[in-house]
Amino acid sequence: MKKINLYVLKSYLGPFVLTFFIALFILLMQFLWKYIDDLVGKGLETALIVRLMFYASATFVPLALPLAILLSSLMTFGNLGEHYELVAMKASGISVWKVMRPLVYLSLTISLLAFLFSNNVLPVANLKFQSLLYDIRQQKLAFNIKPGEFYNGIDNFVIRVGEKGKDGRTIYNVKIYDHTDRMGNIKVTTAKSGIMELSPDQKYIIFTLFDGYNYKDIITTRNFRENRPFERSSFKEQRLKFDLTEFDLTRTKEEFFKNHYSMLTTRQLEQFIDSLDNRYRERSTKFSDGFYYRYQNLATLDTSSKPKTTSRPYDKKKAGETAADSLHRVSLKTPLIQNFTPGDQFNVLEMAITSAKNNKDNLEFNKKELELQAENIRKHEIAWHKKFTLSIACLILFFIGAPMGAIIRKGGLGLPVVIAVFFFVLYHIASITGEKSAKTGDMDMVIGVWLSSLILFPIGLFLTFKSTTDAPLLDAESWKKFFIKLFRKRQSVEEAL
């Protein structure tokens, strides 16, 4: 029995490692395709890109690991069934459950390691990855002047080069616009040719220009806008130096990112949730109490008094209703306003309308703020639950893949891949749908986050039961007999009626 367990483990570990790294590679290629515009043309070092890929790979483990477990278990038991090894084991008195037992222990171990990874390693990987990606996306493009185009990558300067020599250093028809005075194009340098080269420390770009002119508009004289005075000086050779340190990657402190919910452990998330919940309660209580104390005098007003009689009735059909007519009509329906003189009644109504609008805006603003705080709390709660969903998902997907492989009896990368993709897409869609519904408050937090597990768990139990009882789940003849028997039973019932 130990040799069989060892053989099953060896048969499983090979496809597991292979499918895990294939899934990780596919997700990494998707990441590169998404952020390729932010990485190309910035002169990034190879070591920096490799480090970014390493951190990105660590963040993709929660997606790659469940897929690898599902596909590898499907392939393993599919191969055993296709080569009749599973049949031989059953004939020797070894049930499918006993064959699955060593892999169940291995899946439990992987699930435990997945929780430790999700709780301790993933927050650090998210912190490193997000901070590095942010700095790279903020990084300027590398210094690259193209012929015939205006280049404004250097602050306060615009450079245009007509042509470039074959050596890449010699330049012709050079124009440099100096905007350091923030007054427009008042300083311009032109040259017929020049040499462009880097300083030895790679921190400066040096332009050595030949046969050119310096133009400067004089804006300190009277009526300079009408007269347009300027200075012009010629030169045979002139050297200009531009600072390139702004093109170096500037790292942002990781402390600015570490409080994000995706970068916290379960204990830190619990502390943040408790703090945010207390803050939400204080804000809600403070607003409701303040609003009540501000308008508590309204509860003491006597609205039961009858309105005074009017000298003339209001005719709804009469055209040309004036402001006084409108006020008279309102006063018939509002007894309290009769306590004021006709001149003050209009001011009272105007103040009431203004106060109502201000209160409405105040209510809408505070409602939005409280909704944002509540959504932030739900995001932290989702992140806390997701520390455990990865481990449970790995275990559930194993109990789907292994029985399904024993039932279909097909190995390789054909039918098992199709079935694995179907169940993984179902798992992924259910996870995203549940998390979004829980985040917006449309679904209970526990149900939303664990929706994928709640859907796949009964499927796993059903498939495990069918595989251990040798039920002909995918046997066409069995289904044919079942439908024929069902049709005959229905026909006999109809005849009896």
SEMARRO-416007 format. One record per residue (C-alpha): residue number from 1; residue in three letters; z, y, x. Coordinates in nm, 3 decimals. Example, Ala and Ser with C-alpha at 12.3 -4.5 7.8 and 13.67 -1.06 7.14 Angstrom:
BEGIN
 num residu       Z       Y       X
   1    ALA   0.780  -0.450   1.230
   2    SER   0.714  -0.106   1.367
This chain:
BEGIN
 num residu       Z       Y       X
   1    MET   0.000   0.000   0.000
   2    LYS   0.072   0.237   0.289
   3    LYS  -0.278   0.181   0.427
   4    ILE  -0.428   0.269   0.089
   5    ASN  -0.218   0.585   0.070
   6    LEU  -0.325   0.681   0.421
   7    TYR  -0.688   0.610   0.335
   8    VAL  -0.673   0.824   0.019
   9    LEU  -0.509   1.109   0.212
  10    LYS  -0.780   1.099   0.480
  11    SER  -1.050   1.091   0.213
  12    TYR  -0.894   1.399   0.048
  13    LEU  -0.809   1.618   0.349
  14    GLY  -1.167   1.632   0.480
  15    PRO  -1.325   1.770   0.159
  16    PHE  -1.021   1.993   0.102
  17    VAL  -1.050   2.172   0.438
  18    LEU  -1.429   2.194   0.404
  19    THR  -1.431   2.335   0.051
  20    PHE  -1.146   2.576   0.128
  21    PHE  -1.329   2.741   0.418
  22    ILE  -1.659   2.740   0.228
  23    ALA  -1.495   2.919  -0.067
  24    LEU  -1.325   3.160   0.173
  25    PHE  -1.657   3.229   0.346
  26    ILE  -1.833   3.298   0.015
  27    LEU  -1.561   3.541  -0.093
  28    LEU  -1.575   3.710   0.246
  29    MET  -1.953   3.754   0.216
  30    GLN  -1.899   3.909  -0.127
  31    PHE  -1.655   4.154   0.030
  32    LEU  -1.905   4.245   0.303
  33    TRP  -2.177   4.297   0.047
  34    LYS  -1.952   4.528  -0.152
  35    TYR  -1.833   4.742   0.141
  36    ILE  -2.133   4.718   0.374
  37    ASP  -2.211   5.090   0.327
  38    ASP  -1.861   5.182   0.444
  39    LEU  -1.884   4.968   0.761
  40    VAL  -2.234   5.028   0.893
  41    GLY  -2.320   5.326   1.111
  42    LYS  -1.965   5.426   1.209
  43    GLY  -1.958   5.282   1.558
  44    LEU  -1.666   5.049   1.481
  45    GLU  -1.549   4.816   1.751
  46    THR  -1.608   4.444   1.711
  47    ALA  -1.236   4.372   1.742
  48    LEU  -1.164   4.615   1.457
  49    ILE  -1.419   4.450   1.226
  50    VAL  -1.285   4.103   1.313
  51    ARG  -0.932   4.218   1.233
  52    LEU  -1.049   4.359   0.899
  53    MET  -1.223   4.029   0.816
  54    PHE  -0.908   3.835   0.907
  55    TYR  -0.690   4.044   0.676
  56    ALA  -0.951   4.025   0.400
  57    SER  -0.965   3.645   0.433
  58    ALA  -0.589   3.625   0.387
  59    THR  -0.612   3.824   0.062
  60    PHE  -0.877   3.582  -0.072
  61    VAL  -0.657   3.273  -0.037
  62    PRO  -0.525   3.297  -0.398
  63    LEU  -0.884   3.247  -0.519
  64    ALA  -1.008   3.001  -0.257
  65    LEU  -0.709   2.764  -0.262
  66    PRO  -0.722   2.659  -0.633
  67    LEU  -1.100   2.613  -0.612
  68    ALA  -1.064   2.399  -0.299
  69    ILE  -0.799   2.176  -0.459
  70    LEU  -1.007   2.132  -0.774
  71    LEU  -1.332   2.052  -0.593
  72    SER  -1.183   1.831  -0.321
  73    SER  -0.985   1.619  -0.569
  74    LEU  -1.297   1.583  -0.783
  75    MET  -1.507   1.478  -0.482
  76    THR  -1.243   1.238  -0.347
  77    PHE  -1.195   1.037  -0.666
  78    GLY  -1.564   1.067  -0.748
  79    ASN  -1.650   0.904  -0.416
  80    LEU  -1.388   0.632  -0.470
  81    GLY  -1.535   0.557  -0.812
  82    GLU  -1.899   0.576  -0.700
  83    HIS  -1.844   0.323  -0.419
  84    TYR  -1.638   0.094  -0.646
  85    GLU  -1.332   0.136  -0.426
  86    LEU  -1.133   0.253  -0.725
  87    VAL  -1.242  -0.056  -0.919
  88    ALA  -1.130  -0.279  -0.631
  89    MET  -0.790  -0.111  -0.625
  90    LYS  -0.751  -0.162  -1.000
  91    ALA  -0.849  -0.526  -0.962
  92    SER  -0.575  -0.563  -0.701
  93    GLY  -0.318  -0.437  -0.951
  94    ILE  -0.303  -0.079  -0.825
  95    SER  -0.331   0.173  -1.107
  96    VAL  -0.499   0.509  -1.085
  97    TRP  -0.161   0.677  -1.100
  98    LYS  -0.043   0.490  -0.791
  99    VAL  -0.361   0.591  -0.611
 100    MET  -0.297   0.954  -0.709
 101    ARG   0.070   0.946  -0.607
 102    PRO   0.031   1.045  -0.236
 103    LEU  -0.202   1.328  -0.338
 104    VAL   0.049   1.441  -0.600
 105    TYR   0.312   1.475  -0.327
 106    LEU   0.060   1.658  -0.109
 107    SER  -0.029   1.892  -0.399
 108    LEU   0.340   1.966  -0.455
 109    THR   0.373   2.053  -0.086
 110    ILE   0.064   2.276  -0.102
 111    SER   0.203   2.445  -0.413
 112    LEU   0.531   2.519  -0.235
 113    LEU   0.344   2.654   0.067
 114    ALA   0.124   2.861  -0.167
 115    PHE   0.435   3.025  -0.314
 116    LEU   0.573   3.101   0.032
 117    PHE   0.237   3.243   0.134
 118    SER   0.208   3.451  -0.183
 119    ASN   0.562   3.586  -0.149
 120    ASN   0.587   3.646   0.226
 121    VAL   0.243   3.652   0.388
 122    LEU   0.019   3.799   0.118
 123    PRO   0.212   4.130   0.083
 124    VAL   0.180   4.191   0.457
 125    ALA  -0.189   4.096   0.453
 126    ASN  -0.252   4.330   0.160
 127    LEU  -0.073   4.613   0.343
 128    LYS  -0.270   4.563   0.665
 129    PHE  -0.599   4.514   0.483
 130    GLN  -0.572   4.807   0.242
 131    SER  -0.452   5.055   0.504
 132    LEU  -0.722   4.954   0.754
 133    LEU  -0.996   4.958   0.489
 134    TYR  -0.883   5.302   0.372
 135    ASP  -0.903   5.442   0.726
 136    ILE  -1.247   5.289   0.783
 137    ARG  -1.381   5.428   0.456
 138    GLN  -1.252   5.773   0.551
 139    GLN  -1.410   5.746   0.895
 140    LYS  -1.716   5.961   0.962
 141    LEU  -2.051   5.811   1.050
 142    ALA  -2.117   5.775   1.421
 143    PHE  -2.286   6.062   1.599
 144    ASN  -2.657   6.009   1.544
 145    ILE  -2.909   6.293   1.535
 146    LYS  -3.246   6.196   1.388
 147    PRO  -3.560   6.395   1.474
 148    GLY  -3.672   6.644   1.211
 149    GLU  -3.344   6.634   1.016
 150    PHE  -3.051   6.874   0.996
 151    TYR  -2.734   6.705   1.122
 152    ASN  -2.398   6.843   0.998
 153    GLY  -2.163   6.567   1.115
 154    ILE  -1.987   6.801   1.359
 155    ASP  -1.758   7.050   1.186
 156    ASN  -1.887   7.411   1.173
 157    PHE  -2.221   7.322   1.337
 158    VAL  -2.564   7.223   1.209
 159    ILE  -2.807   7.077   1.462
 160    ARG  -3.178   7.011   1.428
 161    VAL  -3.389   6.833   1.689
 162    GLY  -3.767   6.842   1.648
 163    GLU  -3.844   6.542   1.868
 164    LYS  -3.669   6.292   2.091
 165    GLY  -3.794   6.144   2.413
 166    LYS  -3.835   5.772   2.470
 167    ASP  -3.519   5.767   2.680
 168    GLY  -3.314   5.889   2.381
 169    ARG  -3.163   6.169   2.590
 170    THR  -3.441   6.425   2.611
 171    ILE  -3.478   6.649   2.307
 172    TYR  -3.733   6.915   2.206
 173    ASN  -3.741   7.213   1.970
 174    VAL  -3.365   7.236   1.935
 175    LYS  -3.189   7.462   1.683
 176    ILE  -2.810   7.491   1.664
 177    TYR  -2.642   7.691   1.384
 178    ASP  -2.286   7.804   1.460
 179    HIS  -2.070   7.842   1.144
 180    THR  -1.733   7.882   1.315
 181    ASP  -1.698   8.239   1.179
 182    ARG  -1.750   8.118   0.821
 183    MET  -2.008   8.392   0.766
 184    GLY  -2.325   8.182   0.729
 185    ASN  -2.607   8.157   0.980
 186    ILE  -2.514   8.460   1.188
 187    LYS  -2.521   8.268   1.520
 188    VAL  -2.824   8.058   1.608
 189    THR  -2.930   7.898   1.935
 190    THR  -3.286   7.777   1.994
 191    ALA  -3.437   7.599   2.292
 192    LYS  -3.770   7.441   2.381
 193    SER  -3.610   7.133   2.536
 194    GLY  -3.282   6.989   2.646
 195    ILE  -3.080   6.685   2.749
 196    MET  -2.817   6.522   2.527
 197    GLU  -2.553   6.305   2.694
 198    LEU  -2.195   6.188   2.655
 199    SER  -1.909   6.293   2.880
 200    PRO  -1.758   6.024   3.108
 201    ASP  -1.454   5.983   2.879
 202    GLN  -1.683   5.946   2.571
 203    LYS  -1.497   6.227   2.392
 204    TYR  -1.761   6.502   2.410
 205    ILE  -2.134   6.535   2.358
 206    ILE  -2.294   6.777   2.606
 207    PHE  -2.620   6.960   2.534
 208    THR  -2.800   7.103   2.836
 209    LEU  -3.064   7.338   2.690
 210    PHE  -3.363   7.493   2.869
 211    ASP  -3.577   7.800   2.792
 212    GLY  -3.412   7.929   2.479
 213    TYR  -3.255   8.220   2.295
 214    ASN  -2.922   8.309   2.137
 215    TYR  -2.936   8.511   1.816
 216    LYS  -2.636   8.687   1.661
 217    ASP  -2.633   8.908   1.352
 218    ILE  -2.428   9.228   1.387
 219    ILE  -2.211   9.256   1.078
 220    THR  -1.957   9.513   1.202
 221    THR  -2.184   9.818   1.169
 222    ARG  -2.233  10.033   0.862
 223    ASN  -2.513   9.931   0.622
 224    PHE  -2.574   9.611   0.816
 225    ARG  -2.697   9.439   0.500
 226    GLU  -2.987   9.686   0.472
 227    ASN  -3.066   9.734   0.844
 228    ARG  -3.008   9.371   0.952
 229    PRO  -2.921   9.446   1.319
 230    PHE  -2.893   9.152   1.560
 231    GLU  -2.856   9.066   1.928
 232    ARG  -3.087   8.837   2.119
 233    SER  -3.029   8.697   2.465
 234    SER  -3.252   8.456   2.655
 235    PHE  -3.149   8.185   2.896
 236    LYS  -3.314   7.941   3.134
 237    GLU  -3.033   7.688   3.112
 238    GLN  -2.728   7.668   2.889
 239    ARG  -2.465   7.401   2.838
 240    LEU  -2.289   7.342   2.506
 241    LYS  -2.006   7.094   2.455
 242    PHE  -1.904   6.947   2.118
 243    ASP  -1.583   6.757   2.049
 244    LEU  -1.631   6.398   1.926
 245    THR  -1.266   6.304   1.882
 246    GLU  -1.306   6.354   1.507
 247    PHE  -1.534   6.048   1.508
 248    ASP  -1.252   5.827   1.639
 249    LEU  -1.075   5.611   1.385
 250    THR  -0.750   5.778   1.278
 251    ARG  -0.492   5.533   1.153
 252    THR  -0.279   5.628   0.854
 253    LYS   0.086   5.526   0.858
 254    GLU   0.138   5.202   0.668
 255    GLU   0.451   5.349   0.508
 256    PHE   0.224   5.538   0.267
 257    PHE   0.096   5.207   0.123
 258    LYS   0.395   4.973   0.141
 259    ASN   0.540   5.066  -0.200
 260    HIS   0.236   4.940  -0.390
 261    TYR   0.320   4.646  -0.616
 262    SER   0.067   4.416  -0.443
 263    MET   0.255   4.461  -0.114
 264    LEU   0.604   4.364  -0.231
 265    THR   0.797   4.038  -0.234
 266    THR   0.966   3.897  -0.543
 267    ARG   1.303   4.048  -0.448
 268    GLN   1.147   4.389  -0.385
 269    LEU   0.954   4.368  -0.711
 270    GLU   1.273   4.294  -0.902
 271    GLN   1.438   4.602  -0.750
 272    PHE   1.136   4.820  -0.828
 273    ILE   1.113   4.690  -1.185
 274    ASP   1.482   4.760  -1.245
 275    SER   1.452   5.110  -1.098
 276    LEU   1.136   5.192  -1.295
 277    ASP   1.286   5.057  -1.615
 278    ASN   1.597   5.275  -1.575
 279    ARG   1.379   5.578  -1.505
 280    TYR   1.170   5.506  -1.813
 281    ARG   1.480   5.478  -2.034
 282    GLU   1.626   5.801  -1.895
 283    ARG   1.300   5.989  -1.953
 284    SER   1.263   5.857  -2.306
 285    THR   1.626   5.926  -2.400
 286    LYS   1.622   6.274  -2.247
 287    PHE   1.308   6.372  -2.434
 288    SER   1.419   6.233  -2.771
 289    ASP   1.766   6.391  -2.746
 290    GLY   1.624   6.725  -2.636
 291    PHE   1.373   6.726  -2.917
 292    TYR   1.643   6.644  -3.173
 293    TYR   1.888   6.912  -3.053
 294    ARG   1.611   7.168  -3.047
 295    TYR   1.523   7.118  -3.415
 296    GLN   1.848   6.980  -3.559
 297    ASN   1.888   7.298  -3.769
 298    LEU   1.591   7.188  -3.979
 299    ALA   1.804   6.912  -4.126
 300    THR   2.045   7.170  -4.274
 301    LEU   1.780   7.368  -4.462
 302    ASP   1.798   7.359  -4.842
 303    THR   1.451   7.282  -4.975
 304    SER   1.563   7.214  -5.334
 305    SER   1.548   7.578  -5.455
 306    LYS   1.276   7.658  -5.702
 307    PRO   1.008   7.916  -5.624
 308    LYS   1.022   8.255  -5.789
 309    THR   0.787   8.324  -6.076
 310    THR   0.474   8.509  -5.991
 311    SER   0.322   8.797  -6.181
 312    ARG  -0.024   8.639  -6.193
 313    PRO  -0.156   8.284  -6.166
 314    TYR  -0.387   8.183  -5.882
 315    ASP  -0.745   8.118  -5.990
 316    LYS  -0.902   7.849  -5.769
 317    LYS  -1.249   7.931  -5.897
 318    LYS  -1.227   8.300  -5.816
 319    ALA  -1.460   8.389  -5.528
 320    GLY  -1.362   8.603  -5.230
 321    GLU  -1.010   8.477  -5.168
 322    THR  -0.823   8.722  -4.944
 323    ALA  -0.543   8.658  -4.695
 324    ALA  -0.291   8.782  -4.952
 325    ASP  -0.430   8.540  -5.210
 326    SER  -0.402   8.252  -4.962
 327    LEU  -0.047   8.352  -4.875
 328    HIS   0.040   8.376  -5.244
 329    ARG  -0.097   8.025  -5.302
 330    VAL   0.105   7.885  -5.011
 331    SER   0.419   8.060  -5.130
 332    LEU   0.393   7.885  -5.467
 333    LYS   0.426   7.551  -5.289
 334    THR   0.680   7.661  -5.027
 335    PRO   1.009   7.777  -5.182
 336    LEU   1.176   7.877  -4.852
 337    ILE   0.918   8.138  -4.770
 338    GLN   1.020   8.334  -5.083
 339    ASN   1.327   8.449  -4.889
 340    PHE   1.108   8.674  -4.675
 341    THR   0.925   8.992  -4.762
 342    PRO   0.548   8.963  -4.817
 343    GLY   0.483   9.139  -4.485
 344    ASP   0.704   8.893  -4.292
 345    GLN   0.572   8.583  -4.466
 346    PHE   0.242   8.596  -4.276
 347    ASN   0.426   8.628  -3.940
 348    VAL   0.656   8.340  -4.030
 349    LEU   0.361   8.114  -4.115
 350    GLU   0.178   8.210  -3.795
 351    MET   0.485   8.138  -3.583
 352    ALA   0.534   7.804  -3.758
 353    ILE   0.172   7.699  -3.694
 354    THR   0.198   7.801  -3.326
 355    SER   0.527   7.614  -3.288
 356    ALA   0.378   7.305  -3.451
 357    LYS   0.080   7.309  -3.214
 358    ASN   0.305   7.349  -2.910
 359    ASN   0.525   7.063  -3.024
 360    LYS   0.220   6.847  -3.084
 361    ASP   0.094   6.913  -2.731
 362    ASN   0.442   6.844  -2.594
 363    LEU   0.463   6.515  -2.783
 364    GLU   0.118   6.405  -2.668
 365    PHE   0.197   6.491  -2.305
 366    ASN   0.528   6.305  -2.303
 367    LYS   0.374   6.013  -2.489
 368    LYS   0.105   5.983  -2.223
 369    GLU   0.360   6.007  -1.944
 370    LEU   0.578   5.737  -2.099
 371    GLU   0.274   5.514  -2.151
 372    LEU   0.178   5.551  -1.784
 373    GLN   0.532   5.464  -1.677
 374    ALA   0.536   5.162  -1.907
 375    GLU   0.200   5.046  -1.771
 376    ASN   0.331   5.084  -1.416
 377    ILE   0.630   4.865  -1.505
 378    ARG   0.396   4.603  -1.654
 379    LYS   0.187   4.604  -1.335
 380    HIS   0.496   4.526  -1.130
 381    GLU   0.596   4.250  -1.372
 382    ILE   0.246   4.098  -1.350
 383    ALA   0.268   4.103  -0.969
 384    TRP   0.605   3.924  -0.991
 385    HIS   0.468   3.651  -1.218
 386    LYS   0.158   3.605  -1.001
 387    LYS   0.381   3.493  -0.715
 388    PHE   0.436   3.174  -0.915
 389    THR   0.106   3.135  -1.101
 390    LEU  -0.081   3.043  -0.781
 391    SER   0.149   2.745  -0.714
 392    ILE   0.131   2.617  -1.071
 393    ALA  -0.247   2.668  -1.084
 394    CYS  -0.293   2.454  -0.770
 395    LEU  -0.094   2.174  -0.928
 396    ILE  -0.268   2.193  -1.266
 397    LEU  -0.617   2.203  -1.115
 398    PHE  -0.538   1.892  -0.913
 399    PHE  -0.446   1.707  -1.232
 400    ILE  -0.782   1.818  -1.372
 401    GLY  -0.995   1.737  -1.067
 402    ALA  -0.853   1.397  -0.971
 403    PRO  -0.873   1.236  -1.320
 404    MET  -1.214   1.393  -1.383
 405    GLY  -1.345   1.248  -1.057
 406    ALA  -1.214   0.903  -1.152
 407    ILE  -1.385   0.932  -1.492
 408    ILE  -1.730   1.058  -1.384
 409    ARG  -1.743   0.834  -1.072
 410    LYS  -1.977   1.067  -0.889
 411    GLY  -1.908   1.206  -0.542
 412    GLY  -2.086   1.450  -0.314
 413    LEU  -2.176   1.808  -0.393
 414    GLY  -2.380   1.751  -0.707
 415    LEU  -2.212   1.690  -1.040
 416    PRO  -1.858   1.750  -0.901
 417    VAL  -1.954   2.104  -0.799
 418    VAL  -2.091   2.180  -1.146
 419    ILE  -1.777   2.052  -1.317
 420    ALA  -1.549   2.226  -1.068
 421    VAL  -1.728   2.557  -1.115
 422    PHE  -1.698   2.522  -1.494
 423    PHE  -1.321   2.467  -1.487
 424    PHE  -1.268   2.732  -1.219
 425    VAL  -1.466   2.991  -1.417
 426    LEU  -1.257   2.901  -1.723
 427    TYR  -0.941   2.944  -1.516
 428    HIS  -1.057   3.274  -1.363
 429    ILE  -1.174   3.427  -1.693
 430    ALA  -0.851   3.329  -1.867
 431    SER  -0.648   3.477  -1.580
 432    ILE  -0.832   3.809  -1.580
 433    THR  -0.829   3.837  -1.960
 434    GLY  -0.460   3.757  -1.985
 435    GLU  -0.360   3.994  -1.704
 436    LYS  -0.559   4.285  -1.849
 437    SER  -0.417   4.224  -2.196
 438    ALA  -0.064   4.208  -2.054
 439    LYS  -0.120   4.524  -1.848
 440    THR  -0.229   4.724  -2.152
 441    GLY   0.052   4.581  -2.365
 442    ASP  -0.182   4.406  -2.610
 443    MET  -0.034   4.066  -2.523
 444    ASP   0.312   3.942  -2.436
 445    MET   0.375   3.952  -2.063
 446    VAL   0.456   3.583  -2.018
 447    ILE   0.170   3.463  -2.237
 448    GLY  -0.081   3.700  -2.076
 449    VAL  -0.002   3.615  -1.714
 450    TRP   0.032   3.241  -1.778
 451    LEU  -0.264   3.219  -2.018
 452    SER  -0.486   3.025  -1.777
 453    SER  -0.208   2.772  -1.709
 454    LEU  -0.135   2.736  -2.080
 455    ILE  -0.503   2.659  -2.144
 456    LEU  -0.560   2.420  -1.853
 457    PHE  -0.227   2.233  -1.869
 458    PRO  -0.312   2.037  -2.189
 459    ILE  -0.658   1.961  -2.046
 460    GLY  -0.496   1.821  -1.731
 461    LEU  -0.257   1.604  -1.933
 462    PHE  -0.542   1.476  -2.149
 463    LEU  -0.765   1.388  -1.853
 464    THR  -0.477   1.224  -1.663
 465    PHE  -0.390   1.012  -1.966
 466    LYS  -0.752   0.907  -2.016
 467    SER  -0.803   0.815  -1.650
 468    THR  -0.480   0.613  -1.621
 469    THR  -0.559   0.419  -1.941
 470    ASP  -0.920   0.352  -1.837
 471    ALA  -1.048   0.524  -2.151
 472    PRO  -1.431   0.544  -2.164
 473    LEU  -1.437   0.921  -2.192
 474    LEU  -1.792   0.970  -2.063
 475    ASP  -1.938   0.634  -2.164
 476    ALA  -2.242   0.693  -2.386
 477    GLU  -2.217   0.352  -2.552
 478    SER  -1.856   0.409  -2.652
 479    TRP  -1.937   0.744  -2.809
 480    LYS  -2.236   0.589  -2.987
 481    LYS  -2.017   0.317  -3.136
 482    PHE  -1.756   0.577  -3.233
 483    PHE  -2.005   0.792  -3.426
 484    ILE  -2.163   0.486  -3.593
 485    LYS  -1.822   0.367  -3.703
 486    LEU  -1.733   0.717  -3.827
 487    PHE  -2.063   0.743  -4.019
 488    ARG  -2.012   0.405  -4.187
 489    LYS  -1.657   0.494  -4.283
 490    ARG  -1.773   0.821  -4.437
 491    GLN  -2.052   0.643  -4.624
 492    SER  -1.810   0.385  -4.768
 493    VAL  -1.577   0.664  -4.885
 494    GLU  -1.866   0.841  -5.059
 495    GLU  -1.973   0.517  -5.231
 496    ALA  -1.616   0.458  -5.351
 497    LEU  -1.608   0.804  -5.503
